[in-house]
């Protein structure tokens, strides 16, 4: 193989990469837990970034589930961002 052909991933490699990326995305949103705990303890953080993250994740989940060929790893990667983003934003406000 030469050039770009040697850089192409097989179907199996693409699937594995998708699930690894999904796990990393979930870990990124779970990282909101310390901010939520700080918010609840009275050390309020900013609400805008987690709120925008929750809205962004909502759009990606909708896209992943309702496009013609569902993209479950994409939806699974972004679903926790809706919950944790909203929880972080709301606890920062109240």
PDB file of N, CA, C and O in Angstrom:
ATOM      1  N   UNK A   1       0.833  -1.193   0.000  1.00  0.00           N
ATOM      2  CA  UNK A   1       0.000   0.000   0.000  1.00  0.00           C
ATOM      3  C   UNK A   1       0.868   1.244   0.000  1.00  0.00           C
ATOM      4  O   UNK A   1       1.922   1.291   0.633  1.00  0.00           O
ATOM      5  N   UNK A   2       0.407   2.236  -0.715  1.00  0.00           N
ATOM      6  CA  UNK A   2       1.143   3.483  -0.794  1.00  0.00           C
ATOM      7  C   UNK A   2       0.226   4.650  -0.481  1.00  0.00           C
ATOM      8  O   UNK A   2      -0.986   4.587  -0.683  1.00  0.00           O
ATOM      9  N   UNK A   3       0.832   5.710   0.014  1.00  0.00           N
ATOM     10  CA  UNK A   3       0.110   6.967   0.206  1.00  0.00           C
ATOM     11  C   UNK A   3      -1.077   6.856   1.137  1.00  0.00           C
ATOM     12  O   UNK A   3      -0.993   6.289   2.226  1.00  0.00           O
ATOM     13  N   UNK A   4      -2.188   7.415   0.676  1.00  0.00           N
ATOM     14  CA  UNK A   4      -3.396   7.495   1.501  1.00  0.00           C
ATOM     15  C   UNK A   4      -3.998   6.124   1.770  1.00  0.00           C
ATOM     16  O   UNK A   4      -4.671   5.939   2.784  1.00  0.00           O
ATOM     17  N   UNK A   5      -3.770   5.157   0.880  1.00  0.00           N
ATOM     18  CA  UNK A   5      -4.337   3.836   1.081  1.00  0.00           C
ATOM     19  C   UNK A   5      -3.857   3.186   2.367  1.00  0.00           C
ATOM     20  O   UNK A   5      -4.618   2.454   3.000  1.00  0.00           O
ATOM     21  N   UNK A   6      -2.617   3.431   2.771  1.00  0.00           N
ATOM     22  CA  UNK A   6      -2.104   2.804   3.988  1.00  0.00           C
ATOM     23  C   UNK A   6      -2.706   3.463   5.231  1.00  0.00           C
ATOM     24  O   UNK A   6      -2.598   2.911   6.327  1.00  0.00           O
ATOM     25  N   UNK A   7      -3.334   4.627   5.084  1.00  0.00           N
ATOM     26  CA  UNK A   7      -3.933   5.327   6.219  1.00  0.00           C
ATOM     27  C   UNK A   7      -5.400   4.969   6.423  1.00  0.00           C
ATOM     28  O   UNK A   7      -5.984   5.360   7.434  1.00  0.00           O
ATOM     29  N   UNK A   8      -6.009   4.241   5.498  1.00  0.00           N
ATOM     30  CA  UNK A   8      -7.421   3.887   5.602  1.00  0.00           C
ATOM     31  C   UNK A   8      -7.612   2.842   6.693  1.00  0.00           C
ATOM     32  O   UNK A   8      -6.799   1.934   6.865  1.00  0.00           O
ATOM     33  N   UNK A   9      -8.713   3.002   7.426  1.00  0.00           N
ATOM     34  CA  UNK A   9      -9.042   2.051   8.481  1.00  0.00           C
ATOM     35  C   UNK A   9     -10.014   1.011   7.950  1.00  0.00           C
ATOM     36  O   UNK A   9     -10.853   1.302   7.098  1.00  0.00           O
ATOM     37  N   UNK A  10      -9.889  -0.200   8.466  1.00  0.00           N
ATOM     38  CA  UNK A  10     -10.852  -1.229   8.117  1.00  0.00           C
ATOM     39  C   UNK A  10     -12.165  -0.944   8.846  1.00  0.00           C
ATOM     40  O   UNK A  10     -12.212  -0.098   9.739  1.00  0.00           O
ATOM     41  N   UNK A  11     -13.202  -1.634   8.472  1.00  0.00           N
ATOM     42  CA  UNK A  11     -14.500  -1.467   9.124  1.00  0.00           C
ATOM     43  C   UNK A  11     -14.392  -1.771  10.622  1.00  0.00           C
ATOM     44  O   UNK A  11     -14.963  -1.053  11.442  1.00  0.00           O
ATOM     45  N   UNK A  12     -13.669  -2.823  10.979  1.00  0.00           N
ATOM     46  CA  UNK A  12     -13.483  -3.195  12.386  1.00  0.00           C
ATOM     47  C   UNK A  12     -12.700  -2.115  13.128  1.00  0.00           C
ATOM     48  O   UNK A  12     -13.068  -1.745  14.243  1.00  0.00           O
ATOM     49  N   UNK A  13     -11.628  -1.607  12.529  1.00  0.00           N
ATOM     50  CA  UNK A  13     -10.836  -0.559  13.159  1.00  0.00           C
ATOM     51  C   UNK A  13     -11.669   0.712  13.364  1.00  0.00           C
ATOM     52  O   UNK A  13     -11.560   1.373  14.397  1.00  0.00           O
ATOM     53  N   UNK A  14     -12.490   1.042  12.385  1.00  0.00           N
ATOM     54  CA  UNK A  14     -13.352   2.211  12.492  1.00  0.00           C
ATOM     55  C   UNK A  14     -14.340   2.036  13.631  1.00  0.00           C
ATOM     56  O   UNK A  14     -14.587   2.978  14.384  1.00  0.00           O
ATOM     57  N   UNK A  15     -14.905   0.849  13.767  1.00  0.00           N
ATOM     58  CA  UNK A  15     -15.860   0.578  14.841  1.00  0.00           C
ATOM     59  C   UNK A  15     -15.178   0.678  16.208  1.00  0.00           C
ATOM     60  O   UNK A  15     -15.729   1.277  17.131  1.00  0.00           O
ATOM     61  N   UNK A  16     -14.003   0.105  16.340  1.00  0.00           N
ATOM     62  CA  UNK A  16     -13.253   0.171  17.604  1.00  0.00           C
ATOM     63  C   UNK A  16     -12.908   1.622  17.936  1.00  0.00           C
ATOM     64  O   UNK A  16     -13.068   2.054  19.077  1.00  0.00           O
ATOM     65  N   UNK A  17     -12.441   2.365  16.951  1.00  0.00           N
ATOM     66  CA  UNK A  17     -12.118   3.778  17.163  1.00  0.00           C
ATOM     67  C   UNK A  17     -13.354   4.561  17.595  1.00  0.00           C
ATOM     68  O   UNK A  17     -13.266   5.423  18.470  1.00  0.00           O
ATOM     69  N   UNK A  18     -14.496   4.271  16.995  1.00  0.00           N
ATOM     70  CA  UNK A  18     -15.741   4.938  17.366  1.00  0.00           C
ATOM     71  C   UNK A  18     -16.106   4.698  18.817  1.00  0.00           C
ATOM     72  O   UNK A  18     -16.515   5.626  19.515  1.00  0.00           O
ATOM     73  N   UNK A  19     -15.964   3.476  19.275  1.00  0.00           N
ATOM     74  CA  UNK A  19     -16.317   3.176  20.673  1.00  0.00           C
ATOM     75  C   UNK A  19     -15.283   3.728  21.648  1.00  0.00           C
ATOM     76  O   UNK A  19     -15.644   4.116  22.759  1.00  0.00           O
ATOM     77  N   UNK A  20     -14.020   3.773  21.270  1.00  0.00           N
ATOM     78  CA  UNK A  20     -13.004   4.411  22.126  1.00  0.00           C
ATOM     79  C   UNK A  20     -13.317   5.895  22.259  1.00  0.00           C
ATOM     80  O   UNK A  20     -13.264   6.449  23.357  1.00  0.00           O
ATOM     81  N   UNK A  21     -13.641   6.533  21.150  1.00  0.00           N
ATOM     82  CA  UNK A  21     -13.999   7.953  21.183  1.00  0.00           C
ATOM     83  C   UNK A  21     -15.258   8.173  22.014  1.00  0.00           C
ATOM     84  O   UNK A  21     -15.369   9.181  22.712  1.00  0.00           O
ATOM     85  N   UNK A  22     -16.200   7.246  21.946  1.00  0.00           N
ATOM     86  CA  UNK A  22     -17.418   7.329  22.756  1.00  0.00           C
ATOM     87  C   UNK A  22     -17.073   7.293  24.237  1.00  0.00           C
ATOM     88  O   UNK A  22     -17.588   8.096  25.015  1.00  0.00           O
ATOM     89  N   UNK A  23     -16.214   6.377  24.625  1.00  0.00           N
ATOM     90  CA  UNK A  23     -15.810   6.277  26.036  1.00  0.00           C
ATOM     91  C   UNK A  23     -15.111   7.553  26.503  1.00  0.00           C
ATOM     92  O   UNK A  23     -15.340   8.011  27.623  1.00  0.00           O
ATOM     93  N   UNK A  24     -14.274   8.120  25.663  1.00  0.00           N
ATOM     94  CA  UNK A  24     -13.580   9.357  26.025  1.00  0.00           C
ATOM     95  C   UNK A  24     -14.566  10.523  26.160  1.00  0.00           C
ATOM     96  O   UNK A  24     -14.414  11.373  27.037  1.00  0.00           O
ATOM     97  N   UNK A  25     -15.558  10.552  25.300  1.00  0.00           N
ATOM     98  CA  UNK A  25     -16.566  11.611  25.375  1.00  0.00           C
ATOM     99  C   UNK A  25     -17.381  11.491  26.654  1.00  0.00           C
ATOM    100  O   UNK A  25     -17.644  12.492  27.321  1.00  0.00           O
ATOM    101  N   UNK A  26     -17.779  10.280  26.997  1.00  0.00           N
ATOM    102  CA  UNK A  26     -18.519  10.062  28.240  1.00  0.00           C
ATOM    103  C   UNK A  26     -17.666  10.493  29.433  1.00  0.00           C
ATOM    104  O   UNK A  26     -18.171  11.139  30.351  1.00  0.00           O
ATOM    105  N   UNK A  27     -16.391  10.144  29.429  1.00  0.00           N
ATOM    106  CA  UNK A  27     -15.495  10.549  30.521  1.00  0.00           C
ATOM    107  C   UNK A  27     -15.409  12.071  30.617  1.00  0.00           C
ATOM    108  O   UNK A  27     -15.345  12.618  31.718  1.00  0.00           O
ATOM    109  N   UNK A  28     -15.407  12.749  29.490  1.00  0.00           N
ATOM    110  CA  UNK A  28     -15.347  14.209  29.490  1.00  0.00           C
ATOM    111  C   UNK A  28     -16.572  14.794  30.188  1.00  0.00           C
ATOM    112  O   UNK A  28     -16.441  15.747  30.957  1.00  0.00           O
ATOM    113  N   UNK A  29     -17.751  14.245  29.937  1.00  0.00           N
ATOM    114  CA  UNK A  29     -18.956  14.787  30.553  1.00  0.00           C
ATOM    115  C   UNK A  29     -19.096  14.367  32.009  1.00  0.00           C
ATOM    116  O   UNK A  29     -19.645  15.121  32.813  1.00  0.00           O
ATOM    117  N   UNK A  30     -18.614  13.188  32.365  1.00  0.00           N
ATOM    118  CA  UNK A  30     -18.615  12.758  33.762  1.00  0.00           C
ATOM    119  C   UNK A  30     -17.710  13.674  34.591  1.00  0.00           C
ATOM    120  O   UNK A  30     -17.889  13.810  35.801  1.00  0.00           O
ATOM    121  N   UNK A  31     -16.743  14.295  33.927  1.00  0.00           N
ATOM    122  CA  UNK A  31     -15.838  15.232  34.615  1.00  0.00           C
ATOM    123  C   UNK A  31     -16.580  16.465  35.134  1.00  0.00           C
ATOM    124  O   UNK A  31     -15.997  17.255  35.877  1.00  0.00           O
ATOM    125  N   UNK A  32     -17.835  16.647  34.767  1.00  0.00           N
ATOM    126  CA  UNK A  32     -18.647  17.736  35.330  1.00  0.00           C
ATOM    127  C   UNK A  32     -19.020  17.471  36.793  1.00  0.00           C
ATOM    128  O   UNK A  32     -19.415  18.400  37.497  1.00  0.00           O
ATOM    129  N   UNK A  33     -18.904  16.248  37.256  1.00  0.00           N
ATOM    130  CA  UNK A  33     -19.329  15.912  38.623  1.00  0.00           C
ATOM    131  C   UNK A  33     -18.645  16.787  39.671  1.00  0.00           C
ATOM    132  O   UNK A  33     -19.338  17.282  40.560  1.00  0.00           O
ATOM    133  N   UNK A  34     -17.330  17.010  39.625  1.00  0.00           N
ATOM    134  CA  UNK A  34     -16.727  17.899  40.623  1.00  0.00           C
ATOM    135  C   UNK A  34     -17.288  19.328  40.580  1.00  0.00           C
ATOM    136  O   UNK A  34     -17.452  19.961  41.623  1.00  0.00           O
ATOM    137  N   UNK A  35     -17.579  19.832  39.379  1.00  0.00           N
ATOM    138  CA  UNK A  35     -18.159  21.169  39.279  1.00  0.00           C
ATOM    139  C   UNK A  35     -19.558  21.184  39.895  1.00  0.00           C
ATOM    140  O   UNK A  35     -19.921  22.138  40.584  1.00  0.00           O
ATOM    141  N   UNK A  36     -20.329  20.154  39.656  1.00  0.00           N
ATOM    142  CA  UNK A  36     -21.666  20.061  40.244  1.00  0.00           C
ATOM    143  C   UNK A  36     -21.557  20.023  41.761  1.00  0.00           C
ATOM    144  O   UNK A  36     -22.317  20.697  42.456  1.00  0.00           O
ATOM    145  N   UNK A  37     -20.616  19.239  42.276  1.00  0.00           N
ATOM    146  CA  UNK A  37     -20.422  19.153  43.727  1.00  0.00           C
ATOM    147  C   UNK A  37     -20.008  20.506  44.306  1.00  0.00           C
ATOM    148  O   UNK A  37     -20.497  20.907  45.363  1.00  0.00           O
ATOM    149  N   UNK A  38     -19.108  21.209  43.614  1.00  0.00           N
ATOM    150  CA  UNK A  38     -18.707  22.548  44.058  1.00  0.00           C
ATOM    151  C   UNK A  38     -19.886  23.515  44.035  1.00  0.00           C
ATOM    152  O   UNK A  38     -20.064  24.307  44.960  1.00  0.00           O
ATOM    153  N   UNK A  39     -20.682  23.448  42.987  1.00  0.00           N
ATOM    154  CA  UNK A  39     -21.868  24.305  42.913  1.00  0.00           C
ATOM    155  C   UNK A  39     -22.799  24.056  44.096  1.00  0.00           C
ATOM    156  O   UNK A  39     -23.304  24.995  44.710  1.00  0.00           O
ATOM    157  N   UNK A  40     -23.016  22.793  44.404  1.00  0.00           N
ATOM    158  CA  UNK A  40     -23.913  22.442  45.512  1.00  0.00           C
ATOM    159  C   UNK A  40     -23.326  22.849  46.858  1.00  0.00           C
ATOM    160  O   UNK A  40     -24.066  23.101  47.809  1.00  0.00           O
ATOM    161  N   UNK A  41     -21.991  22.915  46.942  1.00  0.00           N
ATOM    162  CA  UNK A  41     -21.324  23.314  48.183  1.00  0.00           C
ATOM    163  C   UNK A  41     -21.248  24.836  48.332  1.00  0.00           C
ATOM    164  O   UNK A  41     -20.731  25.339  49.330  1.00  0.00           O
ATOM    165  N   UNK A  42     -21.761  25.566  47.342  1.00  0.00           N
ATOM    166  CA  UNK A  42     -21.766  27.021  47.431  1.00  0.00           C
ATOM    167  C   UNK A  42     -20.675  27.713  46.645  1.00  0.00           C
ATOM    168  O   UNK A  42     -20.642  28.943  46.592  1.00  0.00           O
ATOM    169  N   UNK A  43     -19.782  26.956  46.033  1.00  0.00           N
ATOM    170  CA  UNK A  43     -18.711  27.525  45.196  1.00  0.00           C
ATOM    171  C   UNK A  43     -19.177  27.483  43.743  1.00  0.00           C
ATOM    172  O   UNK A  43     -18.770  26.615  42.970  1.00  0.00           O
ATOM    173  N   UNK A  44     -20.024  28.420  43.392  1.00  0.00           N
ATOM    174  CA  UNK A  44     -20.683  28.399  42.085  1.00  0.00           C
ATOM    175  C   UNK A  44     -19.702  28.618  40.941  1.00  0.00           C
ATOM    176  O   UNK A  44     -18.828  29.483  41.004  1.00  0.00           O
ATOM    177  N   UNK A  45     -19.865  27.826  39.909  1.00  0.00           N
ATOM    178  CA  UNK A  45     -19.107  27.996  38.681  1.00  0.00           C
ATOM    179  C   UNK A  45     -19.978  28.690  37.644  1.00  0.00           C
ATOM    180  O   UNK A  45     -21.118  29.060  37.925  1.00  0.00           O
ATOM    181  N   UNK A  46     -19.441  28.862  36.459  1.00  0.00           N
ATOM    182  CA  UNK A  46     -20.170  29.499  35.378  1.00  0.00           C
ATOM    183  C   UNK A  46     -21.220  28.529  34.828  1.00  0.00           C
ATOM    184  O   UNK A  46     -20.976  27.323  34.782  1.00  0.00           O
ATOM    185  N   UNK A  47     -22.370  29.033  34.417  1.00  0.00           N
ATOM    186  CA  UNK A  47     -23.430  28.180  33.902  1.00  0.00           C
ATOM    187  C   UNK A  47     -23.458  28.123  32.377  1.00  0.00           C
ATOM    188  O   UNK A  47     -24.051  27.204  31.811  1.00  0.00           O
ATOM    189  N   UNK A  48     -22.829  29.086  31.699  1.00  0.00           N
ATOM    190  CA  UNK A  48     -22.979  29.188  30.248  1.00  0.00           C
ATOM    191  C   UNK A  48     -22.337  28.011  29.520  1.00  0.00           C
ATOM    192  O   UNK A  48     -22.982  27.403  28.667  1.00  0.00           O
ATOM    193  N   UNK A  49     -21.091  27.674  29.829  1.00  0.00           N
ATOM    194  CA  UNK A  49     -20.410  26.598  29.098  1.00  0.00           C
ATOM    195  C   UNK A  49     -21.141  25.266  29.241  1.00  0.00           C
ATOM    196  O   UNK A  49     -21.365  24.604  28.228  1.00  0.00           O
ATOM    197  N   UNK A  50     -21.532  24.832  30.465  1.00  0.00           N
ATOM    198  CA  UNK A  50     -22.237  23.555  30.541  1.00  0.00           C
ATOM    199  C   UNK A  50     -23.621  23.595  29.885  1.00  0.00           C
ATOM    200  O   UNK A  50     -24.088  22.581  29.366  1.00  0.00           O
ATOM    201  N   UNK A  51     -24.276  24.756  29.903  1.00  0.00           N
ATOM    202  CA  UNK A  51     -25.578  24.870  29.243  1.00  0.00           C
ATOM    203  C   UNK A  51     -25.418  24.727  27.727  1.00  0.00           C
ATOM    204  O   UNK A  51     -26.192  24.020  27.083  1.00  0.00           O
ATOM    205  N   UNK A  52     -24.428  25.391  27.170  1.00  0.00           N
ATOM    206  CA  UNK A  52     -24.175  25.279  25.731  1.00  0.00           C
ATOM    207  C   UNK A  52     -23.752  23.848  25.384  1.00  0.00           C
ATOM    208  O   UNK A  52     -24.139  23.330  24.337  1.00  0.00           O
ATOM    209  N   UNK A  53     -22.969  23.213  26.242  1.00  0.00           N
ATOM    210  CA  UNK A  53     -22.579  21.814  26.011  1.00  0.00           C
ATOM    211  C   UNK A  53     -23.817  20.921  25.987  1.00  0.00           C
ATOM    212  O   UNK A  53     -23.917  20.034  25.139  1.00  0.00           O
ATOM    213  N   UNK A  54     -24.760  21.138  26.902  1.00  0.00           N
ATOM    214  CA  UNK A  54     -25.983  20.336  26.940  1.00  0.00           C
ATOM    215  C   UNK A  54     -26.810  20.533  25.669  1.00  0.00           C
ATOM    216  O   UNK A  54     -27.340  19.569  25.118  1.00  0.00           O
ATOM    217  N   UNK A  55     -26.918  21.762  25.208  1.00  0.00           N
ATOM    218  CA  UNK A  55     -27.653  22.031  23.964  1.00  0.00           C
ATOM    219  C   UNK A  55     -26.957  21.392  22.765  1.00  0.00           C
ATOM    220  O   UNK A  55     -27.611  20.797  21.908  1.00  0.00           O
ATOM    221  N   UNK A  56     -25.636  21.517  22.707  1.00  0.00           N
ATOM    222  CA  UNK A  56     -24.863  20.900  21.634  1.00  0.00           C
ATOM    223  C   UNK A  56     -25.051  19.381  21.640  1.00  0.00           C
ATOM    224  O   UNK A  56     -25.270  18.772  20.593  1.00  0.00           O
ATOM    225  N   UNK A  57     -24.964  18.786  22.813  1.00  0.00           N
ATOM    226  CA  UNK A  57     -25.123  17.335  22.925  1.00  0.00           C
ATOM    227  C   UNK A  57     -26.526  16.898  22.517  1.00  0.00           C
ATOM    228  O   UNK A  57     -26.696  15.847  21.898  1.00  0.00           O
ATOM    229  N   UNK A  58     -27.521  17.694  22.857  1.00  0.00           N
ATOM    230  CA  UNK A  58     -28.893  17.378  22.458  1.00  0.00           C
ATOM    231  C   UNK A  58     -29.008  17.300  20.937  1.00  0.00           C
ATOM    232  O   UNK A  58     -29.638  16.389  20.399  1.00  0.00           O
ATOM    233  N   UNK A  59     -28.402  18.250  20.261  1.00  0.00           N
ATOM    234  CA  UNK A  59     -28.441  18.239  18.801  1.00  0.00           C
ATOM    235  C   UNK A  59     -27.726  17.026  18.220  1.00  0.00           C
ATOM    236  O   UNK A  59     -28.214  16.416  17.268  1.00  0.00           O
ATOM    237  N   UNK A  60     -26.568  16.670  18.787  1.00  0.00           N
ATOM    238  CA  UNK A  60     -25.834  15.510  18.284  1.00  0.00           C
ATOM    239  C   UNK A  60     -26.564  14.198  18.556  1.00  0.00           C
ATOM    240  O   UNK A  60     -26.547  13.292  17.722  1.00  0.00           O
ATOM    241  N   UNK A  61     -27.206  14.093  19.719  1.00  0.00           N
ATOM    242  CA  UNK A  61     -27.981  12.875  20.004  1.00  0.00           C
ATOM    243  C   UNK A  61     -29.137  12.755  19.020  1.00  0.00           C
ATOM    244  O   UNK A  61     -29.377  11.684  18.462  1.00  0.00           O
ATOM    245  N   UNK A  62     -29.847  13.851  18.811  1.00  0.00           N
ATOM    246  CA  UNK A  62     -30.956  13.848  17.851  1.00  0.00           C
ATOM    247  C   UNK A  62     -30.460  13.447  16.467  1.00  0.00           C
ATOM    248  O   UNK A  62     -31.057  12.599  15.803  1.00  0.00           O
ATOM    249  N   UNK A  63     -29.366  14.063  16.042  1.00  0.00           N
ATOM    250  CA  UNK A  63     -28.789  13.744  14.737  1.00  0.00           C
ATOM    251  C   UNK A  63     -28.415  12.262  14.648  1.00  0.00           C
ATOM    252  O   UNK A  63     -28.760  11.590  13.676  1.00  0.00           O
ATOM    253  N   UNK A  64     -27.712  11.761  15.656  1.00  0.00           N
ATOM    254  CA  UNK A  64     -27.253  10.371  15.634  1.00  0.00           C
ATOM    255  C   UNK A  64     -28.383   9.366  15.607  1.00  0.00           C
ATOM    256  O   UNK A  64     -28.260   8.316  14.976  1.00  0.00           O
ATOM    257  N   UNK A  65     -29.487   9.666  16.281  1.00  0.00           N
ATOM    258  CA  UNK A  65     -30.597   8.716  16.361  1.00  0.00           C
ATOM    259  C   UNK A  65     -31.562   8.806  15.182  1.00  0.00           C
ATOM    260  O   UNK A  65     -32.210   7.819  14.835  1.00  0.00           O
ATOM    261  N   UNK A  66     -31.662   9.970  14.572  1.00  0.00           N
ATOM    262  CA  UNK A  66     -32.704  10.155  13.568  1.00  0.00           C
ATOM    263  C   UNK A  66     -32.200  10.336  12.140  1.00  0.00           C
ATOM    264  O   UNK A  66     -33.001  10.556  11.231  1.00  0.00           O
ATOM    265  N   UNK A  67     -30.902  10.248  11.927  1.00  0.00           N
ATOM    266  CA  UNK A  67     -30.425  10.284  10.546  1.00  0.00           C
ATOM    267  C   UNK A  67     -30.726   8.928   9.898  1.00  0.00           C
ATOM    268  O   UNK A  67     -30.968   7.957  10.614  1.00  0.00           O
ATOM    269  N   UNK A  68     -30.717   8.836   8.576  1.00  0.00           N
ATOM    270  CA  UNK A  68     -31.108   7.583   7.909  1.00  0.00           C
ATOM    271  C   UNK A  68     -30.353   6.347   8.406  1.00  0.00           C
ATOM    272  O   UNK A  68     -30.972   5.313   8.657  1.00  0.00           O
ATOM    273  N   UNK A  69     -29.043   6.434   8.550  1.00  0.00           N
ATOM    274  CA  UNK A  69     -28.272   5.324   9.118  1.00  0.00           C
ATOM    275  C   UNK A  69     -27.867   5.728  10.526  1.00  0.00           C
ATOM    276  O   UNK A  69     -26.912   6.482  10.714  1.00  0.00           O
ATOM    277  N   UNK A  70     -28.596   5.224  11.511  1.00  0.00           N
ATOM    278  CA  UNK A  70     -28.325   5.614  12.900  1.00  0.00           C
ATOM    279  C   UNK A  70     -26.856   5.509  13.246  1.00  0.00           C
ATOM    280  O   UNK A  70     -26.144   4.626  12.767  1.00  0.00           O
ATOM    281  N   UNK A  71     -26.422   6.424  14.084  1.00  0.00           N
ATOM    282  CA  UNK A  71     -25.041   6.427  14.572  1.00  0.00           C
ATOM    283  C   UNK A  71     -25.107   6.330  16.093  1.00  0.00           C
ATOM    284  O   UNK A  71     -25.069   7.338  16.799  1.00  0.00           O
ATOM    285  N   UNK A  72     -25.205   5.100  16.579  1.00  0.00           N
ATOM    286  CA  UNK A  72     -25.369   4.860  18.012  1.00  0.00           C
ATOM    287  C   UNK A  72     -24.156   5.330  18.821  1.00  0.00           C
ATOM    288  O   UNK A  72     -24.345   5.934  19.877  1.00  0.00           O
ATOM    289  N   UNK A  73     -22.907   5.077  18.370  1.00  0.00           N
ATOM    290  CA  UNK A  73     -21.775   5.595  19.150  1.00  0.00           C
ATOM    291  C   UNK A  73     -21.821   7.115  19.294  1.00  0.00           C
ATOM    292  O   UNK A  73     -21.483   7.640  20.355  1.00  0.00           O
ATOM    293  N   UNK A  74     -22.224   7.817  18.266  1.00  0.00           N
ATOM    294  CA  UNK A  74     -22.324   9.276  18.333  1.00  0.00           C
ATOM    295  C   UNK A  74     -23.372   9.698  19.354  1.00  0.00           C
ATOM    296  O   UNK A  74     -23.129  10.589  20.167  1.00  0.00           O
ATOM    297  N   UNK A  75     -24.530   9.061  19.313  1.00  0.00           N
ATOM    298  CA  UNK A  75     -25.589   9.388  20.267  1.00  0.00           C
ATOM    299  C   UNK A  75     -25.167   9.023  21.691  1.00  0.00           C
ATOM    300  O   UNK A  75     -25.396   9.794  22.623  1.00  0.00           O
ATOM    301  N   UNK A  76     -24.555   7.855  21.860  1.00  0.00           N
ATOM    302  CA  UNK A  76     -24.121   7.415  23.194  1.00  0.00           C
ATOM    303  C   UNK A  76     -23.025   8.320  23.750  1.00  0.00           C
ATOM    304  O   UNK A  76     -22.960   8.550  24.958  1.00  0.00           O
ATOM    305  N   UNK A  77     -22.176   8.825  22.883  1.00  0.00           N
ATOM    306  CA  UNK A  77     -21.083   9.699  23.321  1.00  0.00           C
ATOM    307  C   UNK A  77     -21.605  11.032  23.837  1.00  0.00           C
ATOM    308  O   UNK A  77     -20.987  11.643  24.709  1.00  0.00           O
ATOM    309  N   UNK A  78     -22.726  11.485  23.314  1.00  0.00           N
ATOM    310  CA  UNK A  78     -23.235  12.805  23.661  1.00  0.00           C
ATOM    311  C   UNK A  78     -24.375  12.792  24.669  1.00  0.00           C
ATOM    312  O   UNK A  78     -24.663  13.826  25.272  1.00  0.00           O
ATOM    313  N   UNK A  79     -25.026  11.664  24.868  1.00  0.00           N
ATOM    314  CA  UNK A  79     -26.154  11.597  25.805  1.00  0.00           C
ATOM    315  C   UNK A  79     -25.783  12.023  27.229  1.00  0.00           C
ATOM    316  O   UNK A  79     -26.549  12.769  27.840  1.00  0.00           O
ATOM    317  N   UNK A  80     -24.649  11.587  27.790  1.00  0.00           N
ATOM    318  CA  UNK A  80     -24.308  12.029  29.143  1.00  0.00           C
ATOM    319  C   UNK A  80     -24.099  13.540  29.237  1.00  0.00           C
ATOM    320  O   UNK A  80     -24.316  14.133  30.294  1.00  0.00           O
ATOM    321  N   UNK A  81     -23.681  14.156  28.146  1.00  0.00           N
ATOM    322  CA  UNK A  81     -23.467  15.600  28.137  1.00  0.00           C
ATOM    323  C   UNK A  81     -24.743  16.382  28.360  1.00  0.00           C
ATOM    324  O   UNK A  81     -24.710  17.487  28.900  1.00  0.00           O
ATOM    325  N   UNK A  82     -25.871  15.819  27.947  1.00  0.00           N
ATOM    326  CA  UNK A  82     -27.151  16.488  28.179  1.00  0.00           C
ATOM    327  C   UNK A  82     -27.419  16.538  29.681  1.00  0.00           C
ATOM    328  O   UNK A  82     -27.681  17.602  30.242  1.00  0.00           O
ATOM    329  N   UNK A  83     -27.351  15.380  30.319  1.00  0.00           N
ATOM    330  CA  UNK A  83     -27.639  15.292  31.757  1.00  0.00           C
ATOM    331  C   UNK A  83     -26.631  16.079  32.589  1.00  0.00           C
ATOM    332  O   UNK A  83     -27.018  16.923  33.397  1.00  0.00           O
ATOM    333  N   UNK A  84     -25.348  15.807  32.397  1.00  0.00           N
ATOM    334  CA  UNK A  84     -24.329  16.452  33.227  1.00  0.00           C
ATOM    335  C   UNK A  84     -24.198  17.944  32.929  1.00  0.00           C
ATOM    336  O   UNK A  84     -23.949  18.740  33.836  1.00  0.00           O
ATOM    337  N   UNK A  85     -24.364  18.325  31.664  1.00  0.00           N
ATOM    338  CA  UNK A  85     -24.325  19.741  31.320  1.00  0.00           C
ATOM    339  C   UNK A  85     -25.468  20.512  31.967  1.00  0.00           C
ATOM    340  O   UNK A  85     -25.260  21.583  32.537  1.00  0.00           O
ATOM    341  N   UNK A  86     -26.693  19.954  31.876  1.00  0.00           N
ATOM    342  CA  UNK A  86     -27.841  20.615  32.509  1.00  0.00           C
ATOM    343  C   UNK A  86     -27.698  20.644  34.019  1.00  0.00           C
ATOM    344  O   UNK A  86     -28.000  21.657  34.651  1.00  0.00           O
ATOM    345  N   UNK A  87     -27.240  19.541  34.608  1.00  0.00           N
ATOM    346  CA  UNK A  87     -27.061  19.500  36.059  1.00  0.00           C
ATOM    347  C   UNK A  87     -26.046  20.535  36.504  1.00  0.00           C
ATOM    348  O   UNK A  87     -26.250  21.213  37.511  1.00  0.00           O
ATOM    349  N   UNK A  88     -24.968  20.662  35.773  1.00  0.00           N
ATOM    350  CA  UNK A  88     -23.939  21.637  36.119  1.00  0.00           C
ATOM    351  C   UNK A  88     -24.456  23.058  35.946  1.00  0.00           C
ATOM    352  O   UNK A  88     -24.211  23.906  36.804  1.00  0.00           O
ATOM    353  N   UNK A  89     -25.156  23.334  34.868  1.00  0.00           N
ATOM    354  CA  UNK A  89     -25.696  24.676  34.628  1.00  0.00           C
ATOM    355  C   UNK A  89     -26.730  25.056  35.679  1.00  0.00           C
ATOM    356  O   UNK A  89     -26.701  26.164  36.216  1.00  0.00           O
ATOM    357  N   UNK A  90     -27.641  24.137  35.970  1.00  0.00           N
ATOM    358  CA  UNK A  90     -28.698  24.441  36.938  1.00  0.00           C
ATOM    359  C   UNK A  90     -28.172  24.614  38.357  1.00  0.00           C
ATOM    360  O   UNK A  90     -28.620  25.497  39.088  1.00  0.00           O
ATOM    361  N   UNK A  91     -27.218  23.767  38.743  1.00  0.00           N
ATOM    362  CA  UNK A  91     -26.672  23.927  40.104  1.00  0.00           C
ATOM    363  C   UNK A  91     -25.832  25.183  40.217  1.00  0.00           C
ATOM    364  O   UNK A  91     -25.661  25.701  41.321  1.00  0.00           O
ATOM    365  N   UNK A  92     -25.298  25.691  39.111  1.00  0.00           N
ATOM    366  CA  UNK A  92     -24.554  26.946  39.143  1.00  0.00           C
ATOM    367  C   UNK A  92     -25.506  28.136  39.319  1.00  0.00           C
ATOM    368  O   UNK A  92     -25.131  29.168  39.875  1.00  0.00           O
ATOM    369  N   UNK A  93     -26.730  27.975  38.842  1.00  0.00           N
ATOM    370  CA  UNK A  93     -27.705  29.074  38.915  1.00  0.00           C
ATOM    371  C   UNK A  93     -28.436  29.140  40.249  1.00  0.00           C
ATOM    372  O   UNK A  93     -28.769  30.223  40.732  1.00  0.00           O
ATOM    373  N   UNK A  94     -28.679  27.990  40.833  1.00  0.00           N
ATOM    374  CA  UNK A  94     -29.518  27.951  42.051  1.00  0.00           C
ATOM    375  C   UNK A  94     -28.739  27.526  43.280  1.00  0.00           C
ATOM    376  O   UNK A  94     -29.302  27.446  44.372  1.00  0.00           O
TER     377      UNK A  94
END
